[in-house]
Amino acid sequence: MMKKLKNGLLIGLPAAFLVLFSVWGLLKPDQSISQSERRPLASFPTPQWETIESGTFMADFETYTLDQFPLRDSFRTLKAITALQLFRQKDNHDLYQAQGFLAKLEYPFDRSSVTYAAERFRFVYDTYLKESGARVYVSIVPDKSYFLAAKNGYLSMDYDAFFSSVRQQMDFARYLDLTPYLDLSDYYRTDTHWRQEKITDVAAFLVEQMGGSLTARYQLHPQSSSFYGVYAGQWALPVAPDMLYTVTNDTIDQYRVFDFETQSVIPVYEAEKITGQDPYEVFLSGPKSLLTIENPKATTDKELILFRDSFGSSLAPLLAQGFAKVTVVDIRYIAPELLGRFIDFENKDVLFLYSTSVLNHSITIK
């Protein structure tokens, strides 16, 4: 009798679980966005004969069911606890925690990705800069694993080889090394990015190397005492939030920022973004293909063209103090072939500023 009961429970409980959660999943409204992961969730795929025949419908349906599964975030947390604490894994989906910081494994060094990025940058140089009289520079922003991975026993790519590869393939640009001006405390604990209030020395170094100087003082403005960066949600375990500050002064307050996408003037710091999906978008309103920052208090007529990824959003307002105008370009969102329609490259300073993460996954660059 006990054996039958035991067998019945072994079969009945999993079956009841599957039935319960299947019905729950069918009845509950679909969510369009995962706030914790900061990404859109899959919607129910439209069945068509072509997709059913090819098998893509079932693949898309599987993705949909995983994204819309009831109590999804709770199960993600349970999985993280099991992986990290029960099975003693060192990372959870390539995320790890060390010295109080969340970071993502950046391994291995993808040489083909760096080559692709360098080829796109060379296209920009050959097309617009080679005969323009422009002064061209390149800098790399290391990800947090540069400071954390090797010393804490995690897989780490050869960063020296990485930097060397970029320099060799971008021999048309003067390399400006940022690593002496950076350490782990310059980054958010829960996010991939650097802290604007900590990189004023980086901005001063770059402007100085381009023939200018920054002597301004700054005022710190707390924007959020509960900033949870992109890694916080992906980690799926409780973490303490970061403080998010913006810096300003009389010069920054006078900037005129023009957004070519909306054909409108936007603020340097978009306060409404603090309560949005990604509070880091407070800096220059987040991902934008093309912006200009005009500095009416400039003591020079020099102009800078900054090719950047998201790290440039918080750096550009600091750099703009040393120029009359800064054009901020993100060729992840605008094809380089189109730039000649919008930008005058003659006799400009040009800085390619990219993070190791983007260069090592450069498929996003057009």
Residue frames as qw, qx, qy, qz and C-alpha x, y, z in Angstrom:
[[0.000, 0.883, 0.469, 0.000, 0.00, 0.00, 0.00],
 [0.297, -0.817, 0.102, 0.483, 2.74, 2.45, 0.96],
 [0.441, -0.146, 0.591, 0.659, 4.62, 1.60, -2.21],
 [0.241, 0.615, 0.648, 0.379, 1.56, 2.41, -4.33],
 [0.137, -0.941, -0.252, 0.178, 1.08, 5.70, -2.49],
 [0.415, -0.603, 0.320, 0.601, 4.73, 6.58, -2.97],
 [0.385, 0.128, 0.668, 0.623, 4.59, 5.79, -6.68],
 [0.112, 0.793, 0.576, 0.162, 1.35, 7.72, -7.00],
 [0.225, -0.901, -0.049, 0.368, 2.92, 10.79, -5.40],
 [0.448, -0.363, 0.489, 0.655, 6.02, 10.52, -7.59],
 [0.254, 0.340, 0.691, 0.585, 3.84, 10.55, -10.68],
 [0.043, -0.807, -0.584, -0.076, 0.97, 12.71, -9.47],
 [0.294, -0.785, -0.098, 0.536, 2.85, 15.66, -7.98],
 [0.267, -0.273, 0.464, 0.799, 4.96, 16.42, -11.10],
 [0.108, 0.443, 0.750, 0.479, 1.87, 15.92, -13.27],
 [0.146, -0.845, -0.488, 0.159, -0.16, 18.28, -11.08],
 [0.316, -0.613, 0.122, 0.714, 2.67, 20.82, -11.21],
 [0.225, -0.004, 0.622, 0.749, 2.78, 20.68, -15.01],
 [0.003, -0.632, -0.718, -0.292, -1.01, 20.94, -15.34],
 [0.243, -0.820, -0.350, 0.383, -1.29, 23.78, -12.83],
 [0.256, -0.571, 0.229, 0.746, 1.48, 25.89, -14.35],
 [0.211, 0.184, 0.710, 0.646, 0.35, 25.15, -17.91],
 [0.050, -0.759, -0.634, -0.140, -3.17, 26.38, -17.14],
 [0.295, -0.792, -0.142, 0.516, -1.78, 29.35, -15.20],
 [0.327, -0.289, 0.435, 0.787, 0.49, 30.22, -18.10],
 [0.129, 0.416, 0.717, 0.545, -2.42, 30.11, -20.56],
 [0.169, -0.814, -0.555, -0.027, -4.69, 32.27, -18.39],
 [0.367, -0.690, -0.095, 0.616, -2.31, 34.92, -17.14],
 [0.400, 0.912, 0.023, -0.093, -1.75, 38.06, -19.28],
 [0.806, 0.242, -0.011, 0.540, 1.52, 38.12, -21.20],
 [0.325, -0.819, 0.039, 0.471, 4.19, 40.57, -20.11],
 [0.605, 0.785, -0.006, 0.129, 5.87, 42.66, -22.76],
 [0.288, 0.729, -0.461, 0.417, 9.01, 43.57, -20.80],
 [0.791, -0.340, -0.396, 0.318, 11.14, 42.00, -18.09],
 [0.144, -0.959, 0.099, -0.225, 11.94, 44.88, -15.76],
 [0.721, -0.592, 0.322, 0.163, 14.61, 42.87, -13.93],
 [0.742, 0.009, 0.459, 0.488, 16.42, 41.81, -17.11],
 [0.093, 0.704, -0.113, -0.695, 15.70, 45.03, -19.04],
 [0.022, -0.147, 0.794, 0.589, 14.67, 43.29, -22.20],
 [0.664, 0.079, -0.139, -0.731, 11.48, 42.64, -24.18],
 [0.512, -0.071, 0.838, -0.173, 9.82, 39.29, -23.62],
 [0.028, -0.011, -0.832, -0.554, 8.72, 37.04, -26.46],
 [0.591, 0.169, 0.197, -0.764, 5.08, 37.24, -27.57],
 [0.736, 0.165, 0.647, -0.111, 2.98, 34.36, -28.88],
 [0.113, -0.281, 0.651, 0.696, 4.19, 33.53, -32.41],
 [0.663, 0.373, 0.031, -0.648, 1.65, 33.69, -35.22],
 [0.644, -0.031, 0.752, 0.135, 1.19, 30.17, -36.63],
 [0.532, 0.630, -0.261, -0.502, 1.77, 30.02, -40.38],
 [0.981, 0.181, 0.063, -0.030, 2.21, 27.01, -42.59],
 [0.579, 0.654, -0.371, 0.316, 5.75, 28.07, -43.57],
 [0.142, -0.641, 0.583, -0.478, 6.89, 28.49, -39.95],
 [0.851, -0.215, 0.363, -0.314, 5.24, 25.26, -38.83],
 [0.928, 0.363, -0.069, 0.055, 6.80, 23.32, -41.71],
 [0.464, 0.656, -0.430, 0.411, 10.27, 24.77, -41.09],
 [0.701, -0.301, -0.534, 0.364, 10.11, 24.23, -37.35],
 [0.202, 0.292, -0.222, 0.908, 10.62, 27.89, -36.47],
 [0.520, -0.549, -0.207, -0.620, 7.13, 28.13, -34.97],
 [0.848, -0.411, -0.329, 0.065, 7.94, 25.55, -32.31],
 [0.595, 0.065, -0.269, 0.755, 11.31, 27.17, -31.61],
 [0.073, -0.414, 0.025, -0.907, 9.62, 30.56, -31.18],
 [0.688, -0.514, -0.300, -0.415, 6.86, 28.96, -29.10],
 [0.794, -0.240, -0.401, 0.390, 9.46, 27.44, -26.77],
 [0.317, 0.186, -0.197, 0.909, 11.06, 30.86, -26.32],
 [0.374, -0.486, -0.180, -0.769, 7.62, 32.34, -25.66],
 [0.787, -0.466, -0.383, -0.132, 6.76, 29.75, -22.99],
 [0.676, -0.117, -0.353, 0.636, 10.10, 30.28, -21.22],
 [0.125, 0.270, -0.073, 0.952, 9.67, 34.07, -21.23],
 [0.480, -0.386, -0.134, -0.776, 6.04, 34.00, -20.08],
 [0.584, -0.177, -0.780, 0.139, 6.33, 31.17, -17.52],
 [0.493, -0.792, -0.183, -0.311, 4.49, 31.97, -14.24],
 [0.644, -0.740, 0.156, 0.115, 6.69, 33.12, -11.35],
 [0.783, 0.520, -0.130, 0.316, 9.56, 33.37, -13.80],
 [0.106, 0.767, -0.408, 0.483, 11.67, 35.73, -11.67],
 [0.704, -0.514, 0.384, -0.304, 11.18, 33.54, -8.60],
 [0.979, 0.089, 0.150, 0.107, 12.40, 30.50, -10.50],
 [0.539, 0.695, -0.251, 0.405, 15.35, 32.51, -11.81],
 [0.271, -0.731, 0.456, -0.429, 16.29, 33.32, -8.22],
 [0.899, -0.253, 0.325, -0.150, 15.90, 29.66, -7.20],
 [0.885, 0.401, -0.039, 0.232, 18.11, 28.62, -10.10],
 [0.255, 0.774, -0.367, 0.448, 20.78, 31.17, -9.10],
 [0.559, -0.601, 0.451, -0.349, 20.76, 29.99, -5.48],
 [0.976, -0.004, 0.217, -0.023, 21.02, 26.36, -6.60],
 [0.752, 0.564, -0.132, 0.315, 23.86, 27.05, -9.03],
 [0.185, 0.740, -0.384, 0.521, 25.93, 29.30, -6.78],
 [0.427, -0.551, 0.511, -0.503, 25.28, 27.97, -3.30],
 [0.921, -0.099, 0.311, -0.214, 24.31, 24.32, -3.73],
 [0.913, 0.322, 0.093, 0.233, 26.49, 23.34, -6.69],
 [0.508, -0.667, 0.173, 0.517, 29.16, 25.93, -5.84],
 [0.603, 0.561, 0.292, 0.486, 29.46, 27.30, -9.36],
 [0.403, -0.307, -0.069, 0.860, 31.61, 30.42, -9.59],
 [0.140, 0.135, -0.221, -0.956, 29.30, 32.21, -12.05],
 [0.420, 0.480, 0.710, -0.298, 25.65, 32.34, -13.04],
 [0.552, 0.736, 0.367, 0.139, 25.13, 32.71, -16.79],
 [0.600, 0.406, -0.021, 0.689, 28.61, 34.31, -17.06],
 [0.198, -0.819, 0.084, -0.533, 27.90, 36.76, -14.23],
 [0.710, -0.177, -0.533, 0.426, 29.95, 36.67, -11.04],
 [0.322, -0.917, -0.034, -0.232, 30.39, 38.64, -7.85],
 [0.770, -0.027, -0.249, 0.586, 33.81, 39.61, -6.52],
 [0.334, -0.054, -0.227, 0.913, 35.02, 42.32, -4.15],
 [0.148, 0.543, 0.494, -0.663, 31.45, 43.56, -3.83],
 [0.308, 0.474, -0.312, -0.764, 31.05, 44.12, -7.59],
 [0.783, 0.338, 0.513, -0.103, 28.95, 42.27, -10.15],
 [0.088, 0.613, -0.551, -0.560, 30.75, 41.66, -13.42],
 [0.900, 0.351, 0.112, -0.234, 30.42, 39.61, -16.58],
 [0.711, -0.234, 0.521, 0.411, 33.01, 37.18, -17.86],
 [0.462, 0.808, -0.190, -0.314, 34.67, 38.71, -20.93],
 [0.309, -0.431, 0.825, 0.196, 36.34, 35.62, -22.32],
 [0.706, -0.189, 0.215, 0.648, 37.79, 34.64, -24.69],
 [0.005, -0.611, 0.238, 0.755, 39.40, 37.40, -26.75],
 [0.675, 0.532, 0.510, 0.019, 37.52, 37.31, -30.06],
 [0.349, -0.355, 0.383, 0.778, 40.12, 38.43, -32.58],
 [0.193, 0.392, 0.697, 0.569, 37.69, 38.31, -35.50],
 [0.116, -0.858, -0.498, 0.056, 35.35, 40.67, -33.66],
 [0.319, -0.724, 0.081, 0.606, 38.11, 43.20, -33.01],
 [0.335, -0.056, 0.598, 0.726, 39.17, 42.93, -36.65],
 [0.104, 0.649, 0.677, 0.332, 35.62, 43.63, -37.81],
 [0.199, -0.897, -0.274, 0.286, 35.36, 46.70, -35.57],
 [0.370, -0.536, 0.310, 0.693, 38.73, 47.99, -36.77],
 [0.301, 0.230, 0.683, 0.624, 37.67, 47.50, -40.39],
 [0.002, 0.826, 0.546, 0.140, 34.53, 49.59, -39.82],
 [0.302, -0.842, -0.027, 0.446, 36.58, 52.29, -38.12],
 [0.407, -0.248, 0.507, 0.718, 39.06, 52.22, -41.00],
 [0.235, 0.581, 0.658, 0.418, 36.17, 52.68, -43.42],
 [0.132, -0.940, -0.281, 0.141, 35.27, 55.86, -41.54],
 [0.414, -0.639, 0.272, 0.588, 38.89, 56.99, -41.68],
 [0.403, 0.037, 0.643, 0.650, 39.37, 56.23, -45.39],
 [0.150, 0.678, 0.644, 0.320, 36.03, 57.76, -46.37],
 [0.138, -0.937, -0.276, -0.165, 35.94, 60.92, -44.27],
 [0.513, -0.827, 0.096, 0.209, 39.16, 61.54, -42.35],
 [0.815, -0.017, 0.245, 0.526, 42.17, 60.60, -44.46],
 [0.394, 0.376, 0.239, 0.804, 42.21, 63.80, -46.50],
 [0.226, -0.848, -0.415, -0.241, 40.36, 66.01, -44.02],
 [0.183, 0.582, -0.382, 0.694, 43.21, 67.26, -41.85],
 [0.739, -0.572, -0.091, -0.344, 41.56, 65.58, -38.86],
 [0.045, 0.499, -0.780, 0.376, 43.59, 64.55, -35.82],
 [0.825, -0.157, -0.402, -0.365, 42.50, 61.00, -34.98],
 [0.149, -0.429, 0.763, -0.460, 42.70, 59.22, -31.62],
 [0.747, -0.196, -0.567, -0.285, 41.51, 55.93, -30.15],
 [0.204, -0.391, 0.689, -0.576, 40.87, 54.90, -26.53],
 [0.586, -0.175, -0.770, -0.183, 39.56, 51.69, -25.00],
 [0.509, -0.482, 0.318, -0.639, 37.42, 51.50, -21.87],
 [0.261, 0.135, -0.951, 0.100, 38.22, 48.25, -20.03],
 [0.683, -0.448, -0.383, -0.432, 35.31, 46.29, -18.57],
 [0.560, -0.681, 0.320, -0.347, 35.29, 45.41, -14.88],
 [0.992, -0.071, 0.044, 0.099, 36.81, 41.98, -15.49],
 [0.525, 0.649, -0.303, 0.460, 40.06, 43.80, -16.34],
 [0.142, -0.616, 0.489, -0.601, 40.32, 44.60, -12.62],
 [0.718, -0.305, 0.367, -0.506, 38.52, 41.57, -11.17],
 [0.934, 0.158, -0.199, -0.249, 38.69, 38.34, -13.14],
 [0.684, 0.375, -0.569, 0.261, 42.26, 37.03, -12.96],
 [0.036, 0.412, -0.636, 0.652, 42.91, 38.01, -9.35],
 [0.621, -0.140, 0.432, -0.639, 39.69, 36.33, -8.20],
 [0.393, -0.113, 0.911, 0.051, 40.18, 33.08, -10.10],
 [0.642, 0.577, 0.389, -0.322, 37.87, 33.72, -13.06],
 [0.675, 0.310, 0.447, 0.498, 38.61, 33.22, -16.73],
 [0.010, -0.865, 0.014, 0.502, 40.22, 36.36, -18.12],
 [0.746, 0.610, 0.119, 0.241, 41.24, 37.22, -21.64],
 [0.630, -0.141, 0.051, 0.762, 44.67, 38.60, -22.42],
 [0.090, 0.930, 0.278, -0.222, 43.89, 42.31, -22.16],
 [0.256, -0.653, 0.399, 0.590, 47.39, 43.36, -23.20],
 [0.322, 0.067, 0.790, 0.517, 46.99, 41.37, -26.42],
 [0.193, 0.752, 0.630, -0.001, 43.53, 42.84, -26.88],
 [0.045, -0.908, -0.023, 0.416, 44.75, 46.43, -26.56],
 [0.316, -0.441, 0.599, 0.589, 47.74, 45.69, -28.79],
 [0.367, 0.346, 0.792, 0.345, 45.50, 44.23, -31.49],
 [0.154, 0.894, 0.405, -0.117, 43.33, 47.35, -31.55],
 [0.181, -0.816, 0.238, 0.494, 46.39, 49.61, -31.74],
 [0.377, -0.207, 0.723, 0.540, 47.94, 47.64, -34.57],
 [0.285, 0.481, 0.766, 0.317, 44.77, 47.53, -36.63],
 [0.049, 0.950, 0.307, 0.015, 44.01, 51.20, -36.01],
 [0.647, -0.176, 0.073, 0.738, 47.47, 52.48, -36.90],
 [0.176, 0.590, 0.304, 0.727, 45.84, 55.58, -38.41],
 [0.420, -0.816, -0.160, -0.364, 44.91, 56.77, -34.89],
 [0.176, 0.487, -0.621, 0.589, 47.01, 57.82, -31.91],
 [0.643, -0.379, -0.665, 0.008, 46.34, 55.55, -28.93],
 [0.196, -0.570, 0.333, -0.726, 45.41, 57.25, -25.65],
 [0.504, -0.097, -0.838, 0.188, 45.71, 54.77, -22.77],
 [0.462, -0.613, -0.058, -0.638, 43.03, 55.22, -20.10],
 [0.814, -0.262, -0.510, 0.090, 44.07, 52.39, -17.77],
 [0.422, 0.076, -0.473, 0.770, 46.38, 54.54, -15.55],
 [0.221, -0.211, 0.124, -0.944, 43.36, 56.72, -14.74],
 [0.750, -0.228, -0.286, -0.551, 40.91, 53.92, -13.92],
 [0.026, 0.177, -0.931, 0.319, 40.38, 51.47, -11.10],
 [0.174, -0.358, -0.913, -0.087, 37.51, 49.31, -9.92],
 [0.052, -0.548, -0.549, 0.629, 35.94, 52.07, -7.81],
 [0.117, 0.279, -0.263, -0.916, 35.32, 54.10, -10.97],
 [0.335, -0.136, -0.776, -0.516, 32.54, 51.67, -11.96],
 [0.678, -0.297, 0.091, -0.666, 29.06, 51.01, -10.61],
 [0.326, -0.267, 0.881, -0.212, 28.84, 47.86, -8.50],
 [0.590, 0.304, 0.702, -0.256, 25.66, 46.62, -10.20],
 [0.591, 0.765, 0.116, -0.227, 26.15, 47.94, -13.74],
 [0.833, 0.250, 0.178, 0.459, 28.60, 47.66, -16.61],
 [0.317, 0.828, 0.067, 0.458, 29.31, 51.41, -16.85],
 [0.467, 0.022, -0.359, 0.808, 31.71, 53.83, -15.22],
 [0.199, -0.788, -0.485, 0.323, 30.57, 56.53, -12.79],
 [0.343, 0.810, 0.142, 0.454, 30.55, 60.03, -14.24],
 [0.334, -0.924, 0.128, -0.135, 31.71, 61.67, -11.02],
 [0.778, -0.447, 0.356, 0.262, 34.76, 59.37, -10.99],
 [0.736, 0.268, 0.386, 0.488, 36.00, 60.00, -14.54],
 [0.100, 0.988, 0.026, -0.112, 36.67, 63.73, -14.50],
 [0.388, -0.649, 0.537, 0.374, 40.40, 62.86, -14.56],
 [0.601, 0.212, 0.692, 0.340, 39.83, 60.68, -17.64],
 [0.341, 0.867, 0.350, 0.096, 38.14, 63.62, -19.38],
 [0.159, -0.931, 0.224, 0.240, 40.93, 65.98, -18.37],
 [0.550, -0.331, 0.648, 0.409, 43.57, 63.58, -19.72],
 [0.551, 0.458, 0.628, 0.305, 41.81, 63.15, -23.07],
 [0.199, 0.963, 0.183, 0.017, 41.24, 66.87, -23.60],
 [0.333, -0.803, 0.380, 0.316, 44.85, 67.61, -22.65],
 [0.590, -0.105, 0.684, 0.416, 46.12, 65.04, -25.16],
 [0.420, 0.641, 0.552, 0.329, 44.02, 66.75, -27.82],
 [0.364, 0.327, 0.049, 0.871, 45.61, 70.12, -27.09],
 [0.319, -0.697, -0.193, -0.612, 43.14, 71.59, -24.62],
 [0.196, 0.111, -0.733, 0.642, 42.64, 71.77, -20.88],
 [0.506, -0.618, -0.501, -0.334, 39.91, 71.32, -18.29],
 [0.234, 0.196, -0.540, 0.784, 40.16, 73.38, -15.14],
 [0.490, -0.444, -0.178, -0.729, 36.52, 73.58, -14.15],
 [0.176, -0.102, 0.822, -0.533, 35.17, 72.57, -10.78],
 [0.407, -0.238, -0.753, -0.459, 32.09, 70.39, -10.52],
 [0.496, -0.189, 0.453, -0.716, 29.00, 70.09, -8.39],
 [0.097, -0.049, -0.990, -0.087, 27.59, 66.64, -7.73],
 [0.585, -0.071, 0.029, -0.807, 23.85, 66.10, -8.04],
 [0.271, -0.009, 0.951, -0.147, 22.39, 62.88, -6.61],
 [0.486, 0.061, -0.448, -0.748, 19.86, 61.52, -9.10],
 [0.862, -0.207, -0.323, -0.330, 19.08, 58.21, -7.43],
 [0.301, -0.555, 0.706, -0.322, 20.05, 56.45, -4.21],
 [0.737, 0.016, 0.647, -0.196, 18.58, 53.18, -5.49],
 [0.517, 0.606, -0.443, -0.411, 20.19, 52.65, -8.88],
 [0.789, -0.099, 0.606, 0.022, 20.08, 48.97, -9.82],
 [0.147, 0.570, -0.587, -0.556, 22.27, 48.45, -12.87],
 [0.739, 0.270, -0.423, -0.450, 21.78, 45.94, -15.66],
 [0.410, 0.229, -0.869, 0.158, 23.65, 43.21, -13.80],
 [0.325, -0.131, 0.627, -0.696, 21.40, 43.44, -10.73],
 [0.788, 0.172, 0.112, -0.581, 18.40, 41.97, -12.53],
 [0.731, 0.386, -0.546, -0.137, 20.43, 39.42, -14.46],
 [0.099, 0.369, -0.827, 0.412, 22.09, 38.22, -11.25],
 [0.646, -0.337, -0.545, -0.415, 18.61, 37.30, -9.89],
 [0.613, -0.374, -0.565, 0.407, 19.79, 37.56, -6.27],
 [0.216, -0.953, -0.207, 0.035, 19.44, 40.47, -3.82],
 [0.606, 0.137, -0.075, 0.780, 22.15, 43.15, -4.10],
 [0.172, -0.706, -0.271, 0.631, 22.56, 46.61, -2.61],
 [0.464, 0.825, 0.278, 0.166, 21.85, 49.48, -5.03],
 [0.537, 0.085, 0.024, 0.839, 24.32, 52.08, -6.27],
 [0.016, 0.776, 0.199, -0.598, 24.16, 55.85, -5.92],
 [0.534, 0.475, 0.435, 0.548, 23.84, 57.60, -9.27],
 [0.159, -0.733, -0.082, 0.656, 25.19, 61.13, -9.57],
 [0.553, 0.686, 0.225, 0.415, 25.48, 63.62, -12.39],
 [0.463, -0.427, -0.053, 0.775, 28.05, 66.40, -12.39],
 [0.286, 0.831, 0.354, 0.320, 27.54, 69.93, -13.58],
 [0.378, -0.406, -0.089, 0.827, 28.93, 73.45, -13.44],
 [0.233, 0.702, 0.103, -0.665, 28.28, 76.82, -15.08],
 [0.127, 0.405, -0.672, -0.607, 29.69, 75.59, -18.41],
 [0.028, 0.150, 0.978, 0.143, 27.74, 72.33, -18.58],
 [0.198, 0.574, 0.620, -0.497, 24.55, 74.14, -17.59],
 [0.261, 0.659, -0.108, -0.697, 24.84, 76.28, -20.74],
 [0.228, -0.107, 0.858, 0.448, 25.18, 73.44, -23.26],
 [0.670, 0.347, 0.000, -0.657, 22.79, 73.14, -26.18],
 [0.345, -0.128, 0.919, 0.139, 22.30, 69.47, -27.07],
 [0.609, 0.352, -0.182, -0.687, 20.60, 68.70, -30.39],
 [0.581, -0.004, 0.813, -0.040, 19.18, 65.27, -31.15],
 [0.212, 0.283, -0.598, -0.720, 19.13, 64.50, -34.89],
 [0.034, -0.230, -0.967, -0.100, 16.67, 61.62, -34.40],
 [0.004, -0.696, -0.670, 0.256, 13.91, 63.78, -32.91],
 [0.268, 0.535, 0.221, 0.770, 15.12, 67.04, -34.50],
 [0.412, -0.847, -0.204, -0.268, 14.87, 68.70, -31.11],
 [0.111, 0.600, -0.557, 0.564, 16.96, 70.17, -28.31],
 [0.810, -0.379, -0.447, -0.033, 17.27, 67.79, -25.36],
 [0.435, -0.852, 0.252, -0.147, 18.70, 68.22, -21.85],
 [0.250, 0.580, -0.759, 0.158, 22.20, 67.13, -20.95],
 [0.009, -0.021, 0.940, -0.340, 20.69, 65.04, -18.17],
 [0.505, -0.261, -0.494, -0.658, 17.20, 63.65, -18.77],
 [0.273, -0.265, 0.667, -0.640, 15.76, 63.42, -15.24],
 [0.816, 0.036, 0.060, -0.574, 12.71, 61.44, -16.33],
 [0.715, 0.319, -0.619, -0.061, 14.96, 58.53, -17.35],
 [0.077, -0.392, 0.768, -0.500, 15.81, 57.91, -13.69],
 [0.622, 0.026, 0.576, -0.530, 12.45, 56.18, -13.22],
 [0.732, 0.425, -0.308, -0.435, 12.63, 54.38, -16.56],
 [0.995, 0.041, -0.093, -0.006, 13.82, 50.94, -17.56],
 [0.787, 0.073, -0.141, 0.597, 17.51, 51.97, -17.52],
 [0.261, -0.925, -0.144, 0.236, 18.38, 54.91, -15.23],
 [0.552, -0.308, 0.328, 0.702, 21.84, 55.21, -16.86],
 [0.339, 0.555, 0.530, 0.545, 19.97, 56.75, -19.79],
 [0.184, -0.903, -0.225, 0.317, 19.83, 59.95, -17.74],
 [0.344, -0.525, 0.384, 0.677, 23.10, 60.78, -19.56],
 [0.145, 0.322, -0.513, -0.782, 22.26, 62.36, -22.94],
 [0.744, 0.173, 0.095, -0.638, 18.94, 60.44, -23.02],
 [0.801, -0.078, 0.593, -0.032, 20.56, 57.06, -23.60],
 [0.572, 0.071, 0.651, 0.493, 21.11, 55.36, -26.98],
 [0.354, 0.843, 0.107, -0.390, 21.19, 58.00, -29.71],
 [0.817, 0.350, 0.259, 0.379, 22.67, 57.74, -33.19],
 [0.444, 0.379, 0.074, 0.809, 23.73, 61.36, -33.59],
 [0.295, -0.877, -0.322, 0.200, 23.91, 64.33, -31.21],
 [0.432, 0.516, -0.147, 0.725, 25.71, 67.65, -31.11],
 [0.487, -0.713, -0.342, 0.372, 26.73, 69.47, -27.94],
 [0.321, 0.699, 0.017, 0.638, 27.41, 73.18, -28.40],
 [0.569, -0.481, -0.357, 0.563, 29.35, 74.98, -25.69],
 [0.157, 0.908, 0.192, 0.338, 28.63, 78.75, -25.75],
 [0.424, -0.884, 0.191, 0.048, 31.22, 79.35, -23.02],
 [0.899, 0.079, 0.129, 0.410, 34.06, 77.74, -24.96],
 [0.178, -0.861, 0.242, 0.411, 37.34, 79.65, -25.14],
 [0.274, -0.288, 0.760, 0.515, 38.33, 77.82, -28.33],
 [0.644, 0.379, -0.155, -0.646, 36.83, 77.20, -31.75],
 [0.087, 0.271, -0.950, -0.128, 38.04, 73.56, -31.82],
 [0.811, -0.021, -0.024, -0.585, 35.49, 70.82, -32.50],
 [0.236, -0.277, 0.928, -0.081, 35.49, 67.14, -31.52],
 [0.772, 0.054, -0.378, -0.508, 33.79, 64.22, -33.23],
 [0.351, -0.341, 0.805, -0.335, 33.30, 61.39, -30.72],
 [0.707, 0.042, -0.612, -0.351, 32.60, 57.89, -32.03],
 [0.219, -0.327, 0.713, -0.581, 31.33, 56.04, -28.99],
 [0.433, -0.329, -0.828, -0.138, 29.25, 53.36, -27.32],
 [0.453, -0.768, -0.399, -0.215, 27.20, 53.87, -24.15],
 [0.635, -0.399, -0.219, 0.624, 30.26, 54.73, -22.05],
 [0.292, 0.210, 0.171, 0.917, 30.52, 57.93, -24.07],
 [0.240, -0.742, -0.495, -0.383, 27.10, 59.12, -22.86],
 [0.541, -0.797, -0.191, 0.186, 28.47, 60.11, -19.46],
 [0.621, -0.264, 0.155, 0.722, 31.90, 61.19, -20.73],
 [0.341, 0.542, 0.409, 0.650, 30.80, 63.47, -23.58],
 [0.191, -0.934, -0.237, -0.187, 29.40, 66.25, -21.32],
 [0.608, -0.671, 0.135, 0.403, 32.77, 66.41, -19.56],
 [0.602, 0.057, 0.415, 0.680, 34.78, 66.48, -22.80],
 [0.231, 0.771, 0.442, 0.396, 32.57, 69.22, -24.26],
 [0.330, -0.891, -0.081, 0.302, 34.00, 71.75, -21.80],
 [0.477, -0.469, 0.413, 0.618, 37.19, 71.77, -23.88],
 [0.278, 0.185, 0.678, 0.655, 35.53, 72.33, -27.27],
 [0.294, 0.141, -0.047, -0.944, 33.18, 74.71, -29.00],
 [0.807, 0.125, -0.098, -0.569, 31.20, 71.76, -30.33],
 [0.264, -0.245, 0.933, -0.003, 31.17, 68.00, -29.87],
 [0.727, 0.152, -0.349, -0.571, 29.45, 65.72, -32.37],
 [0.463, -0.253, 0.807, -0.266, 28.53, 62.43, -30.69],
 [0.654, 0.294, -0.493, -0.492, 28.14, 59.48, -33.08],
 [0.593, -0.193, 0.754, -0.207, 27.07, 55.91, -32.36],
 [0.436, 0.361, -0.626, -0.537, 27.53, 53.75, -35.46],
 [0.134, 0.123, 0.972, -0.148, 25.62, 50.94, -33.83],
 [0.292, 0.621, 0.613, -0.391, 22.53, 52.95, -34.74],
 [0.430, 0.829, -0.036, -0.356, 23.56, 54.83, -37.88],
 [0.891, 0.245, 0.205, 0.322, 25.42, 53.38, -40.86],
 [0.439, -0.515, 0.209, 0.706, 28.85, 54.98, -41.43],
 [0.360, 0.302, 0.594, 0.653, 27.95, 55.39, -45.11],
 [0.034, -0.832, -0.498, -0.242, 25.40, 58.06, -44.11],
 [0.478, -0.616, -0.224, 0.585, 27.64, 60.23, -41.95],
 [0.343, 0.025, 0.284, 0.895, 28.75, 62.54, -44.76],
 [0.089, -0.656, -0.550, -0.508, 25.21, 63.88, -44.97],
 [0.469, -0.824, -0.309, -0.079, 25.30, 65.23, -41.45],
 [0.639, -0.663, 0.083, 0.382, 28.91, 65.83, -40.35],
 [0.419, 0.856, -0.259, 0.158, 31.68, 68.12, -41.56],
 [0.917, -0.272, -0.035, 0.289, 34.93, 66.26, -40.81],
 [0.522, 0.661, -0.132, 0.523, 37.35, 68.97, -41.96],
 [0.243, 0.501, -0.444, 0.702, 40.12, 69.83, -39.49],
 [0.693, -0.561, -0.014, -0.453, 38.42, 68.23, -36.49],
 [0.140, -0.381, 0.867, -0.290, 39.66, 66.23, -33.52],
 [0.811, -0.035, -0.377, -0.445, 38.22, 62.72, -33.81],
 [0.229, -0.384, 0.820, -0.359, 38.15, 60.23, -30.94],
 [0.731, -0.082, -0.605, -0.304, 37.11, 56.58, -31.24],
 [0.236, -0.356, 0.685, -0.590, 36.13, 55.61, -27.68],
 [0.799, -0.078, -0.432, -0.412, 34.86, 52.05, -27.23],
 [0.650, -0.482, 0.503, -0.305, 34.60, 49.53, -24.41],
 [0.061, -0.321, 0.936, 0.134, 36.23, 46.13, -24.52],
 [0.490, 0.267, 0.769, -0.311, 32.75, 44.59, -24.31],
 [0.587, 0.694, 0.114, -0.400, 31.55, 46.22, -27.53],
 [0.256, 0.681, -0.627, -0.279, 34.81, 45.60, -29.39],
 [0.163, -0.222, 0.961, -0.026, 34.77, 41.94, -28.35],
 [0.352, 0.459, 0.809, -0.099, 31.15, 41.62, -29.56],
 [0.017, -0.390, 0.191, 0.901, 31.26, 44.08, -32.46],
 [0.151, 0.375, 0.834, 0.377, 28.41, 42.58, -34.46],
 [0.013, 0.797, 0.508, -0.326, 26.35, 45.54, -33.19],
 [0.108, -0.596, 0.235, 0.760, 28.52, 48.00, -35.16],
 [0.683, 0.645, 0.262, -0.220, 27.04, 48.78, -38.59]]
